Amino acid sequence: MDTLKWTAAALILVAILYSGIAAFGAWRWKESTGILVARLDAAQIADGALRHDARDIADLPAPVRRYFERVLTDGQPMIRSVDLELSGMFNLSLDEPQWKPFTSTQRVVANRPGFVWSGRIAMFPGVPVRVHDAYVAGTGVLRPALFGLFSLGTVQGEGEIARGELVRWLAESVWYPTVLLPGQGVTWQAVDDASAQAILTDGPNTLTMVFRFGQDGLVSGIRVEERGALVGGATVMMPWEGHFGDYRLQDGMMVPFRGEVSWITPQGECPYFRGTVKRVDYRFAARETRTP
């Protein structure tokens, strides 16, 4: 009987400790996310056009012009920032599938380009890893932590980590498409009738990304020839692709609600992110209030 009592007491103590660690980790993570988001918002530049003028896209490559005609209407307010909630699956290995479920929130700003992604990945039942993936004022951040408390190795700074995060911002621009319009920082070059190159410079970081357009005029995918992947603690440059679908009308714009991204390894395509948008809220330059 005494053994049973001690066992029950030990289990109760473990449950209390676990609950305390989980709650404290969630609180600490929320605080650190707030600090990152505050830095992101402080770096915004509120200038440029307030609304889309359809006359400005007349000289763009044909597939890009068709895209804007499909996703925007004349007079569409320019996006200043957006808040997203996503859920889906992460593959944690390039060698064999190790898919884990995740939920996340994300703040994106249009000018200067930047975002803060805060994700919760269920590594094992009841054992979360919280992750910051961010591009803030020209600095890249990748910060995973067990329970949001115990660091699993932070990568932060300029150079390739910053460029890689800027790649993500541009790839996800289909969620905030007014940033791709003329005069917003992206320039376009024709490739063929179904694709075009987007060129973006932010500080010392310049990148070129190919956008592919489907028969419906919408962006079906993107590709960059080099993005840095962390493999065994080292950065390895590999092609990187994204695919989008399930477009819906949101605040007057057609945006995708489903996305997948992959590394293109020597062994072939390796998907590692499959996500679905659960909520999207825009803040527009032409009216400084959030949509309901």
PEHU-V638948 format. One record per residue. N is the residue number from 1. PHI is phi as a letter, one per 20 degrees, with the letter a starting at -180 (999 if undefined). PSI is psi in whole degrees, -180 to 180 (none if undefined). OMEGA is omega in whole degrees, -180 to 180 (NA if undefined). Layout:
N;PHI;PSI;OMEGA, N;PHI;PSI;OMEGA
//
This chain:
1;999;-43;179, 2;f;-39;179, 3;f;-42;179, 4;f;-40;179, 5;f;-45;180, 6;f;-39;179, 7;f;-44;179, 8;f;-41;180, 9;f;-41;179, 10;f;-41;179, 11;f;-40;178, 12;f;-43;179, 13;f;-44;178, 14;f;-42;180, 15;f;-40;179, 16;f;-45;179, 17;f;-44;179, 18;f;-47;-179, 19;f;-39;179, 20;f;-44;179, 21;f;-45;-179, 22;f;-43;-179, 23;f;-44;180, 24;f;-40;178, 25;f;-42;179, 26;f;-41;179, 27;f;-47;180, 28;f;-39;-179, 29;f;-40;177, 30;f;-40;178, 31;f;-46;-178, 32;f;-34;175, 33;f;-42;179, 34;f;-38;178, 35;f;-44;178, 36;f;-44;-179, 37;f;-38;178, 38;f;-41;176, 39;f;-40;179, 40;f;-49;-179, 41;f;-36;-179, 42;f;-23;-179, 43;e;-1;-179, 44;f;149;176, 45;c;113;-176, 46;e;80;175, 47;b;-177;180, 48;n;-177;-177, 49;f;149;178, 50;e;-27;-177, 51;c;155;177, 52;f;130;175, 53;d;115;-175, 54;g;-23;179, 55;f;-21;-176, 56;f;-14;-176, 57;e;4;-174, 58;g;-35;-174, 59;e;7;179, 60;f;158;174, 61;g;146;-171, 62;g;-47;-178, 63;f;-29;178, 64;f;-42;178, 65;f;-44;178, 66;f;-37;179, 67;f;-49;-179, 68;f;-36;177, 69;f;-28;-179, 70;e;-39;-171, 71;e;-18;-177, 72;c;159;171, 73;d;154;179, 74;g;130;-179, 75;n;0;178, 76;g;127;177, 77;f;143;176, 78;f;138;178, 79;f;131;175, 80;e;-43;177, 81;b;165;-180, 82;b;142;173, 83;d;132;-177, 84;c;147;166, 85;c;132;-178, 86;c;156;171, 87;b;161;-180, 88;r;-143;-175, 89;c;142;174, 90;d;136;172, 91;e;117;-172, 92;e;5;-177, 93;c;141;173, 94;e;-12;-175, 95;e;-41;180, 96;b;152;-176, 97;f;127;174, 98;c;70;-174, 99;f;133;178, 100;c;143;-180, 101;f;150;178, 102;b;158;166, 103;c;154;-177, 104;b;160;168, 105;c;156;-177, 106;b;132;171, 107;d;132;179, 108;c;139;172, 109;d;148;-174, 110;e;-38;-171, 111;b;111;3, 112;f;145;-176, 113;g;134;177, 114;a;161;177, 115;b;158;170, 116;c;118;177, 117;d;126;177, 118;d;113;-175, 119;d;154;175, 120;c;112;-178, 121;d;126;180, 122;e;92;-179, 123;f;-46;175, 124;b;163;178, 125;g;120;179, 126;n;4;-179, 127;c;93;-178, 128;e;146;166, 129;d;125;177, 130;e;141;-173, 131;c;133;166, 132;d;128;172, 133;c;121;-169, 134;b;157;170, 135;c;109;-173, 136;c;115;177, 137;l;43;176, 138;n;4;-179, 139;d;134;177, 140;e;147;-180, 141;c;130;169, 142;c;113;-171, 143;c;99;174, 144;e;146;179, 145;b;131;178, 146;f;126;-176, 147;m;10;-176, 148;m;7;-175, 149;d;-40;-170, 150;d;109;-173, 151;f;139;175, 152;d;17;178, 153;o;113;-179, 154;d;135;172, 155;d;126;-174, 156;b;144;175, 157;q;-159;179, 158;e;-159;179, 159;m;-139;-171, 160;f;-34;178, 161;f;-40;179, 162;f;-44;180, 163;f;-41;180, 164;f;-37;178, 165;f;-34;175, 166;f;-34;174, 167;g;-45;-180, 168;f;-45;-179, 169;g;-45;-179, 170;f;-40;179, 171;f;-37;-177, 172;e;6;-180, 173;f;-16;175, 174;f;-18;175, 175;e;-17;180, 176;b;67;-163, 177;f;-17;-180, 178;f;-18;178, 179;f;-15;-179, 180;e;-3;-178, 181;f;158;176, 182;g;140;179, 183;n;-2;-178, 184;d;3;176, 185;o;-17;179, 186;d;134;173, 187;d;152;-174, 188;d;142;174, 189;c;138;-178, 190;f;143;171, 191;d;-62;174, 192;b;-167;-174, 193;f;-9;-179, 194;c;8;-180, 195;b;160;179, 196;b;157;178, 197;e;133;172, 198;d;131;-180, 199;d;128;-177, 200;c;136;175, 201;c;131;173, 202;c;109;-175, 203;m;-130;-180, 204;e;-2;-175, 205;e;119;174, 206;c;134;179, 207;b;155;177, 208;c;130;-178, 209;c;135;177, 210;e;127;174, 211;d;131;177, 212;d;139;-175, 213;d;137;179, 214;e;177;179, 215;f;-22;177, 216;e;1;179, 217;n;-9;-177, 218;e;156;177, 219;f;121;178, 220;e;-25;-179, 221;a;167;177, 222;c;162;178, 223;b;139;167, 224;c;147;-176, 225;f;-22;179, 226;b;123;169, 227;b;143;-175, 228;f;122;175, 229;d;139;176, 230;e;114;-180, 231;c;111;-179, 232;m;33;179, 233;n;-4;179, 234;d;154;178, 235;e;122;-180, 236;d;129;-178, 237;e;128;-180, 238;b;155;170, 239;f;153;-175, 240;b;132;-176, 241;c;153;174, 242;c;150;178, 243;c;144;-174, 244;c;153;179, 245;a;-174;-180, 246;l;55;179, 247;f;139;178, 248;c;157;177, 249;f;123;-178, 250;c;116;179, 251;l;40;177, 252;n;2;-177, 253;c;149;173, 254;e;116;-179, 255;c;150;-179, 256;f;147;177, 257;d;3;179, 258;c;138;179, 259;b;154;176, 260;b;138;176, 261;c;153;-174, 262;b;148;164, 263;e;143;175, 264;d;95;-176, 265;e;169;175, 266;g;-23;179, 267;e;-7;179, 268;p;-170;-178, 269;f;133;-180, 270;c;94;176, 271;f;141;178, 272;c;-5;178, 273;b;128;172, 274;c;115;-173, 275;c;155;178, 276;c;134;177, 277;f;126;178, 278;e;-29;180, 279;b;142;176, 280;b;127;180, 281;c;126;-177, 282;d;150;168, 283;c;126;-173, 284;d;147;179, 285;f;-31;-175, 286;f;-15;174, 287;b;117;-169, 288;e;41;176, 289;c;152;178, 290;f;150;175, 291;f;151;-179, 292;f;none;NA
//
